[in-house]
Amino acid sequence: MTNLSLKKSYIPIFLLSLVACGGDSVITAGYENNLVFTAGASKVNQSIIQALLDSEVARRQERGDDMELYAVSEADIDARIQSLEEQAKARNSDIDFWEQVRATGNTTEGYRLEAHNALLIDRLLFPPNPEAWNEEDLSGIFKKDEPNSMYENMVEGATKDAFREAWAKGEKYQVDEMMSQMILRPYLMRWLWLAADIKYPFDGLREGISLQINDQEITTKEMLSRCELLIGPVEKDRARKFTDIVTKVSEDLEAKGLLISPKEALARIDEEKIEYENSPISYEQVVLQFYGYPTMEAYHQVYRLRQSFRDQWEDGLPEEGLIANLEARKNFLADGKSDAEVILFSARSMETGRYPMEGDSFAKAFENCQSAQQELAADADWGETLMKWSELPEIVKGAPAQATPPKKGRFGSLSLNQLKEFFGENEYLRFVEGGSLAEHIFFEAVPGEIYGPVRGVTGWYIYKLNYRSEPAKVLDWKENERHKYLVESDFVNVNFFEYIDKVMAE
């Protein structure tokens, strides 16, 4: 029997003080806006989308378009929802479709509005009669004048022919849902987004205003009302932590003469966005989907701090530090892998992914974790304990065929990023929660030793590392620009988060 450890030293001490005080000291206007732009992210995006679509419909009406081209009937909405419900049941027949809808903080009316807007976007792009398509709009949306544009691939040829054939038969042609969701709708929304004037608190909105879309202002009070069904104890706690960290780190950077202005931070972001101008993936998609930030407003606040912190090396990053960081983290940077086994005691619903709206779900998860710990301490078999207690499923129903299954927590050989996905970790939650169990496993855990109970972002854990593999490649970070970028950005990130932990601990 291996020793059951309580090694939590890699989780910053400041988290304990935040939990103890409940974060009440930061219930300010900044906290309320952060609550909107973290827990209420989906409602923020819905509000922006609605305003953009309203403006576009008004523009086309003023232009003199036949508005019947874009009409969406109640029957259309019913048919779309029925199709989505059937698809959800096919992926996982055990989950109630409307329970999942409610778990996202949506109402029946809100979900019908989302369905209406998805259909409206499709009609604004491609009305049922292809002869009524507005070529000027489509040329701008899909960048017709650029080489290998999406216009050639998605507008001309097969797509238009399919619409013509359906229209001749008196039918409505529907573009493939996956194609619409992943490519077509984002292209229209990006086009509308770029043409609009959207401002957030980070842009200097007056107090009490959370959003300004063109000339329309939405108050913080109104946004909090829209987000009400999304905000529970966990969400409030994370918004308090986020606010407290941003406030204290900003003060420390300012005292050191390093804090850049919001205007300077946004200017640097604009420079970075240039790289994505002709990319099918936008800068915003990278931030929201890959880095895990709930909104661009939350990202802007953290970006400002990171850039200010980086400016201390105005003459270039120290080579000695880069070499040391590369040596410590080469297993990640050079594609090494780790094999771990994990027992999850979840604080959120495994079906919906939501935390309860009331009560302390982490406390309940901790009770179960302690029970399993006691069994292990009494020499219970590790494998049997994992199978008995772990709330991770064998497979995730409806997941893509290429997705790695959780296998009850017997993960097998994974990269660091794959391991973080299983722990529910991302860059945003690293900023808020102050630690990473995946990184502890990947870099520090002793093979064969059992660790826990340890709190993570989705619950409590007991885990062990089986083995680490050697890096799969050699990094030429002095000559290879891609390797250089990886090494330098990782060095800045590691030092940035260590700096945050130090500031908050003090």
NUDREN-878524 format. One record per residue (C-alpha): x, y, z. Coordinates in pm, whole numbers, always signed. Layout:
BEGIN
(site (X,Y,Z));
...
% end
This chain:
BEGIN
(site (+0,+0,+0));
(site (+141,+336,-101));
(site (+125,+628,+139));
(site (-185,+848,+127));
(site (-53,+1203,+116));
(site (-203,+1542,+189));
(site (+29,+1737,-38));
(site (-141,+2066,-119));
(site (+154,+2302,-101));
(site (+126,+2384,-472));
(site (-217,+2545,-411));
(site (-164,+2907,-300));
(site (-249,+2990,+60));
(site (-446,+3300,-40));
(site (-736,+3081,-156));
(site (-795,+2969,+201));
(site (-835,+3327,+322));
(site (-1073,+3409,+39));
(site (-1294,+3112,+123));
(site (-1281,+3196,+493));
(site (-1394,+3555,+452));
(site (-1641,+3479,+174));
(site (-1499,+3764,-32));
(site (-1753,+4012,+107));
(site (-1495,+4290,+110));
(site (-1507,+4317,-269));
(site (-1883,+4357,-325));
(site (-1842,+4669,-537));
(site (-1948,+4798,-877));
(site (-1643,+4618,-1013));
(site (-1757,+4295,-851));
(site (-2108,+4328,-997));
(site (-1970,+4381,-1346));
(site (-1732,+4088,-1303));
(site (-2027,+3875,-1192));
(site (-2199,+3966,-1517));
(site (-1892,+3900,-1733));
(site (-1796,+3570,-1569));
(site (-2105,+3384,-1448));
(site (-2332,+3565,-1693));
(site (-2115,+3519,-2000));
(site (-2382,+3344,-2205));
(site (-2634,+3622,-2136));
(site (-2377,+3887,-2230));
(site (-2323,+3717,-2564));
(site (-2697,+3675,-2616));
(site (-2751,+4044,-2546));
(site (-2484,+4145,-2798));
(site (-2613,+3905,-3062));
(site (-2969,+4030,-3016));
(site (-2865,+4395,-3049));
(site (-2655,+4324,-3359));
(site (-2935,+4131,-3527));
(site (-3189,+4403,-3443));
(site (-2959,+4662,-3601));
(site (-2905,+4451,-3913));
(site (-3276,+4386,-3960));
(site (-3343,+4759,-3923));
(site (-3068,+4835,-4178));
(site (-3217,+4600,-4435));
(site (-3568,+4731,-4375));
(site (-3444,+5086,-4428));
(site (-3268,+4969,-4745));
(site (-3602,+4855,-4880));
(site (-3556,+4477,-4864));
(site (-3860,+4249,-4879));
(site (-3868,+4157,-4510));
(site (-4070,+3842,-4582));
(site (-3741,+3696,-4705));
(site (-3616,+3688,-4349));
(site (-3941,+3594,-4172));
(site (-3915,+3315,-3913));
(site (-4248,+3158,-3814));
(site (-4346,+2984,-3492));
(site (-4370,+2663,-3694));
(site (-4008,+2712,-3808));
(site (-3899,+2750,-3445));
(site (-4099,+2441,-3339));
(site (-3937,+2235,-3615));
(site (-3587,+2349,-3522));
(site (-3633,+2273,-3152));
(site (-3782,+1933,-3234));
(site (-3479,+1854,-3450));
(site (-3237,+1962,-3176));
(site (-3426,+1756,-2919));
(site (-3408,+1447,-3141));
(site (-3035,+1498,-3193));
(site (-2978,+1535,-2817));
(site (-3173,+1213,-2745));
(site (-2973,+1029,-3010));
(site (-2650,+1134,-2839));
(site (-2770,+1053,-2488));
(site (-3119,+916,-2429));
(site (-3074,+929,-2050));
(site (-3068,+1309,-2027));
(site (-3385,+1517,-2032));
(site (-3351,+1778,-2307));
(site (-3538,+2057,-2128));
(site (-3357,+1986,-1804));
(site (-3034,+2057,-1990));
(site (-3183,+2378,-2130));
(site (-3280,+2495,-1781));
(site (-2937,+2399,-1649));
(site (-2783,+2658,-1881));
(site (-2989,+2925,-1708));
(site (-3239,+2943,-1992));
(site (-3616,+2953,-1990));
(site (-3847,+2806,-2254));
(site (-3905,+3156,-2392));
(site (-3532,+3231,-2391));
(site (-3453,+2909,-2573));
(site (-3717,+2979,-2836));
(site (-3560,+3321,-2888));
(site (-3221,+3155,-2941));
(site (-3377,+2919,-3196));
(site (-3541,+3216,-3368));
(site (-3210,+3402,-3388));
(site (-3025,+3102,-3531));
(site (-3285,+3071,-3807));
(site (-3282,+3447,-3863));
(site (-2905,+3442,-3912));
(site (-2944,+3167,-4172));
(site (-3213,+3370,-4353));
(site (-3006,+3688,-4344));
(site (-2728,+3494,-4512));
(site (-2930,+3283,-4752));
(site (-3300,+3362,-4798));
(site (-3495,+3061,-4935));
(site (-3507,+3218,-5283));
(site (-3144,+3233,-5406));
(site (-3236,+3496,-5664));
(site (-3298,+3734,-5374));
(site (-2952,+3691,-5224));
(site (-2774,+4023,-5177));
(site (-2440,+3978,-5348));
(site (-2292,+4292,-5196));
(site (-2364,+4168,-4844));
(site (-2237,+3817,-4917));
(site (-1920,+3951,-5082));
(site (-1838,+4148,-4767));
(site (-1933,+3872,-4522));
(site (-1733,+3601,-4700));
(site (-1452,+3827,-4832));
(site (-1506,+3762,-5202));
(site (-1206,+3967,-5318));
(site (-952,+3766,-5117));
(site (-771,+3459,-5256));
(site (-938,+3127,-5164));
(site (-1221,+3316,-5003));
(site (-1512,+3149,-4829));
(site (-1732,+3315,-5091));
(site (-1608,+3076,-5357));
(site (-1645,+2775,-5130));
(site (-1973,+2852,-4953));
(site (-2180,+3083,-5172));
(site (-2120,+2994,-5532));
(site (-2154,+2644,-5676));
(site (-2312,+2364,-5477));
(site (-2476,+2579,-5210));
(site (-2655,+2809,-5451));
(site (-2750,+2520,-5677));
(site (-2905,+2335,-5384));
(site (-3114,+2641,-5292));
(site (-3227,+2682,-5656));
(site (-3331,+2318,-5679));
(site (-3531,+2333,-5354));
(site (-3694,+2667,-5448));
(site (-3805,+2526,-5785));
(site (-3983,+2245,-5596));
(site (-4150,+2485,-5356));
(site (-3931,+2370,-5068));
(site (-3694,+2542,-4825));
(site (-3334,+2422,-4838));
(site (-3152,+2404,-4504));
(site (-2773,+2422,-4495));
(site (-2613,+2149,-4284));
(site (-2651,+2246,-3917));
(site (-2288,+2177,-3829));
(site (-2171,+2388,-4123));
(site (-2401,+2673,-4018));
(site (-2301,+2656,-3653));
(site (-1925,+2627,-3701));
(site (-1866,+2843,-4009));
(site (-2156,+3034,-4164));
(site (-2315,+3197,-3861));
(site (-1978,+3298,-3710));
(site (-1886,+3468,-4040));
(site (-2201,+3680,-4034));
(site (-2167,+3762,-3666));
(site (-1802,+3860,-3708));
(site (-1903,+4088,-3996));
(site (-2175,+4252,-3787));
(site (-1944,+4268,-3485));
(site (-1672,+4452,-3678));
(site (-1923,+4705,-3810));
(site (-2066,+4776,-3465));
(site (-1938,+4994,-3183));
(site (-1937,+4763,-2878));
(site (-1804,+4890,-2548));
(site (-1749,+4719,-2212));
(site (-1654,+4851,-1867));
(site (-1286,+4804,-1964));
(site (-1343,+5062,-2240));
(site (-1437,+5323,-1980));
(site (-1815,+5300,-1960));
(site (-1971,+5512,-1688));
(site (-2054,+5340,-1361));
(site (-2372,+5136,-1367));
(site (-2343,+5045,-1736));
(site (-2226,+4698,-1840));
(site (-2266,+4716,-2216));
(site (-2298,+4972,-2491));
(site (-2382,+4843,-2838));
(site (-2381,+5131,-3087));
(site (-2607,+5381,-2908));
(site (-2785,+5127,-2690));
(site (-2678,+5108,-2323));
(site (-2756,+4813,-2097));
(site (-2729,+4876,-1725));
(site (-2547,+4646,-1485));
(site (-2873,+4604,-1295));
(site (-3050,+4485,-1611));
(site (-2767,+4244,-1699));
(site (-2767,+4099,-1346));
(site (-3141,+4041,-1383));
(site (-3085,+3855,-1711));
(site (-2812,+3645,-1547));
(site (-3011,+3560,-1233));
(site (-3067,+3193,-1324));
(site (-2694,+3144,-1385));
(site (-2559,+3279,-1057));
(site (-2515,+3050,-757));
(site (-2268,+3033,-466));
(site (-1976,+2902,-674));
(site (-2022,+3169,-939));
(site (-2042,+3447,-678));
(site (-1729,+3317,-505));
(site (-1531,+3310,-830));
(site (-1640,+3661,-924));
(site (-1524,+3784,-582));
(site (-1189,+3609,-624));
(site (-1146,+3749,-974));
(site (-1222,+4101,-854));
(site (-992,+4073,-554));
(site (-701,+3940,-761));
(site (-738,+4205,-1033));
(site (-760,+4481,-772));
(site (-460,+4377,-562));
(site (-232,+4282,-853));
(site (-317,+4610,-1029));
(site (-221,+4800,-714));
(site (+109,+4614,-688));
(site (+198,+4667,-1054));
(site (+109,+5035,-1028));
(site (+330,+5073,-720));
(site (+616,+4923,-925));
(site (+551,+5166,-1212));
(site (+458,+4883,-1450));
(site (+79,+4904,-1491));
(site (-19,+4998,-1845));
(site (-346,+5177,-1920));
(site (-656,+4999,-2055));
(site (-610,+5198,-2377));
(site (-254,+5066,-2419));
(site (-370,+4710,-2347));
(site (-643,+4733,-2613));
(site (-392,+4876,-2862));
(site (-166,+4575,-2809));
(site (-461,+4340,-2854));
(site (-544,+4512,-3184));
(site (-189,+4443,-3301));
(site (-221,+4076,-3209));
(site (-553,+4050,-3393));
(site (-388,+4134,-3725));
(site (-253,+3779,-3738));
(site (-612,+3646,-3741));
(site (-758,+3873,-4012));
(site (-762,+3602,-4280));
(site (-797,+3308,-4047));
(site (-1114,+3095,-4018));
(site (-1052,+3108,-3641));
(site (-1087,+3451,-3484));
(site (-880,+3600,-3204));
(site (-1192,+3593,-2989));
(site (-1245,+3221,-3052));
(site (-891,+3149,-2931));
(site (-951,+3351,-2613));
(site (-1293,+3208,-2534));
(site (-1259,+2848,-2653));
(site (-892,+2763,-2603));
(site (-797,+2985,-2308));
(site (-1135,+2940,-2141));
(site (-1217,+3303,-2063));
(site (-1592,+3352,-2020));
(site (-1593,+3689,-2201));
(site (-1353,+3928,-2370));
(site (-1410,+4174,-2083));
(site (-1264,+3923,-1835));
(site (-975,+3852,-2074));
(site (-897,+4221,-2120));
(site (-851,+4265,-1745));
(site (-610,+3971,-1717));
(site (-429,+4063,-2041));
(site (-356,+4410,-1905));
(site (-197,+4260,-1594));
(site (+8,+4005,-1786));
(site (+138,+4261,-2034));
(site (+224,+4501,-1751));
(site (+410,+4221,-1573));
(site (+600,+4128,-1890));
(site (+716,+4486,-1943));
(site (+964,+4445,-1658));
(site (+1186,+4267,-1915));
(site (+1193,+4556,-2161));
(site (+1542,+4454,-2276));
(site (+1436,+4097,-2352));
(site (+1358,+3787,-2149));
(site (+1653,+3654,-1945));
(site (+1823,+3362,-2119));
(site (+1916,+3200,-1788));
(site (+1552,+3203,-1680));
(site (+1434,+3067,-2014));
(site (+1678,+2777,-1994));
(site (+1577,+2695,-1636));
(site (+1206,+2706,-1721));
(site (+1260,+2490,-2029));
(site (+1445,+2231,-1823));
(site (+1171,+2225,-1559));
(site (+886,+2207,-1809));
(site (+1032,+2033,-2112));
(site (+795,+1741,-2063));
(site (+512,+1979,-2153));
(site (+689,+2197,-2409));
(site (+837,+1901,-2597));
(site (+521,+1685,-2603));
(site (+585,+1449,-2315));
(site (+296,+1261,-2154));
(site (+184,+1132,-1817));
(site (-34,+840,-1715));
(site (-255,+915,-1414));
(site (-553,+762,-1233));
(site (-801,+997,-1071));
(site (-1102,+965,-842));
(site (-1340,+1259,-883));
(site (-1591,+1363,-617));
(site (-1785,+1615,-820));
(site (-1929,+1940,-683));
(site (-2139,+1991,-994));
(site (-2393,+1787,-1187));
(site (-2223,+1533,-1410));
(site (-2517,+1555,-1651));
(site (-2550,+1931,-1693));
(site (-2212,+2061,-1575));
(site (-2383,+2317,-1350));
(site (-2315,+2389,-984));
(site (-2622,+2395,-752));
(site (-2793,+2729,-704));
(site (-2798,+2679,-326));
(site (-2583,+2514,-64));
(site (-2216,+2416,-53));
(site (-2172,+2140,-310));
(site (-1796,+2130,-249));
(site (-1860,+2043,+118));
(site (-2075,+1745,+17));
(site (-1812,+1631,-232));
(site (-1548,+1659,+43));
(site (-1748,+1429,+272));
(site (-1749,+1158,+5));
(site (-1380,+1218,-60));
(site (-1300,+1169,+308));
(site (-1491,+841,+313));
(site (-1286,+709,+21));
(site (-968,+837,+184));
(site (-1047,+643,+501));
(site (-1098,+325,+299));
(site (-761,+371,+131));
(site (-596,+443,+465));
(site (-742,+112,+587));
(site (-555,-61,+303));
(site (-842,-85,+52));
(site (-743,-176,-303));
(site (-679,+135,-514));
(site (-846,+2,-829));
(site (-1156,-114,-645));
(site (-1182,+219,-460));
(site (-1157,+409,-788));
(site (-1431,+204,-950));
(site (-1654,+246,-643));
(site (-1618,+619,-587));
(site (-1508,+801,-902));
(site (-1789,+1000,-1061));
(site (-1615,+1020,-1395));
(site (-1799,+807,-1655));
(site (-1647,+529,-1863));
(site (-1741,+724,-2176));
(site (-1912,+1055,-2243));
(site (-2227,+985,-2440));
(site (-2250,+1191,-2756));
(site (-1881,+1283,-2753));
(site (-1694,+1280,-3088));
(site (-1554,+940,-3182));
(site (-1197,+1075,-3166));
(site (-1239,+1209,-2809));
(site (-1042,+1032,-2535));
(site (-1288,+862,-2294));
(site (-1251,+929,-1918));
(site (-1260,+554,-1833));
(site (-1374,+630,-1476));
(site (-1054,+828,-1424));
(site (-804,+574,-1557));
(site (-685,+829,-1809));
(site (-392,+655,-1969));
(site (-111,+844,-2140));
(site (-208,+1209,-2192));
(site (-48,+1543,-2272));
(site (-74,+1822,-2017));
(site (-349,+2000,-2209));
(site (-552,+1678,-2237));
(site (-512,+1624,-1863));
(site (-628,+1979,-1793));
(site (-944,+1916,-1994));
(site (-1033,+1621,-1772));
(site (-979,+1836,-1462));
(site (-1191,+2116,-1610));
(site (-892,+2351,-1599));
(site (-803,+2639,-1831));
(site (-607,+2964,-1820));
(site (-897,+3165,-1681));
(site (-961,+2924,-1392));
(site (-587,+2910,-1319));
(site (-604,+3287,-1269));
(site (-909,+3264,-1043));
(site (-843,+2948,-844));
(site (-466,+2980,-817));
(site (-355,+2623,-879));
(site (-349,+2333,-1126));
(site (-385,+1969,-1029));
(site (-293,+1868,-1383));
(site (+38,+2052,-1356));
(site (+110,+1896,-1018));
(site (+61,+1550,-1170));
(site (+259,+1638,-1480));
(site (+561,+1795,-1310));
(site (+573,+1717,-938));
(site (+379,+1407,-832));
(site (+586,+1105,-733));
(site (+493,+796,-937));
(site (+294,+546,-732));
(site (+216,+786,-446));
(site (-149,+867,-371));
(site (-246,+1233,-324));
(site (-559,+1374,-166));
(site (-804,+1494,-72));
(site (-724,+1793,-295));
(site (-975,+2051,-413));
(site (-990,+2123,-787));
(site (-1210,+2347,-998));
(site (-1493,+2091,-1034));
(site (-1476,+1903,-704));
(site (-1242,+1709,-476));
(site (-987,+1457,-596));
(site (-771,+1166,-491));
(site (-517,+1071,-755));
(site (-188,+905,-836));
(site (+66,+919,-1116));
(site (+161,+590,-1276));
(site (+448,+713,-1493));
(site (+580,+996,-1710));
(site (+707,+951,-2063));
(site (+1010,+1132,-2201));
(site (+960,+1436,-2428));
(site (+877,+1334,-2785));
(site (+1088,+1601,-2954));
(site (+1385,+1833,-2909));
(site (+1317,+2206,-2898));
(site (+1543,+2433,-3102));
(site (+1420,+2745,-2931));
(site (+1704,+2970,-3048));
(site (+1660,+2904,-3422));
(site (+1303,+2779,-3461));
(site (+1059,+3070,-3430));
(site (+769,+2846,-3329));
(site (+975,+2679,-3058));
(site (+1099,+3019,-2941));
(site (+742,+3146,-2907));
(site (+639,+2839,-2703));
(site (+933,+2866,-2466));
(site (+904,+3242,-2414));
(site (+526,+3251,-2367));
(site (+541,+2962,-2121));
(site (+817,+3138,-1925));
(site (+606,+3453,-1898));
(site (+292,+3259,-1799));
(site (+469,+3057,-1530));
(site (+631,+3364,-1376));
(site (+310,+3568,-1407));
(site (+106,+3315,-1210));
(site (+380,+3271,-951));
(site (+384,+3650,-910));
(site (+5,+3656,-861));
(site (+27,+3381,-598));
(site (+296,+3580,-415));
(site (+99,+3906,-420));
(site (-218,+3739,-292));
(site (-35,+3541,-24));
(site (+112,+3862,+111));
% end
